[in-house]
Amino acid sequence: MVTIELENEIDRWQWRCPRGHTTWEPTNHHFWCSTCAKMWGDDVEPEFELLRNEKTGEVVERDDVVLVTPAGPYDDIGGAV
C-alpha cells in the first residue's frame, strides 16, 4: 500500500501518469490526467489505473494507493467508498 498526500507537492509530483505527466487527479476510483486529455487520441487515454514513481520506478495500481487530504482519506470525503 502506498500513501500519497495530495496537498504535498513533493510527495504528489514524484508520481506520474503512464505518459510521465504530473497533472493527474484521482476520480471515480481511477486516475485522470489533464495533459493526456488535451492530447487524447487513439494512442492517448486520459483515464488510467496505474501511477509510476519517477524517483524509484515503482508502479502501483489505484487499489493499492491511499490518497490523503487535510480533511482525511480521499475516499472517505463525501461518504464515497
C-alpha positions, 0 to 999 in steps of 0.5 A, a space after each residue: 500500500 502506498 500513501 500519497 498526500 495530495 496537498 504535498 507537492 513533493 510527495 504528489 509530483 514524484 508520481 506520474 501518469 503512464 505518459 510521465 505527466 504530473 497533472 493527474 487527479 484521482 476520480 471515480 476510483 481511477 486516475 485522470 490526467 489533464 495533459 493526456 486529455 488535451 492530447 487524447 487520441 487513439 494512442 492517448 487515454 486520459 483515464 488510467 489505473 496505474 501511477 509510476 514513481 519517477 524517483 524509484 520506478 515503482 508502479 502501483 495500481 489505484 487499489 493499492 494507493 491511499 490518497 490523503 487530504 487535510 480533511 482525511 482519506 480521499 475516499 472517505 470525503 463525501 461518504 464515497 467508498 
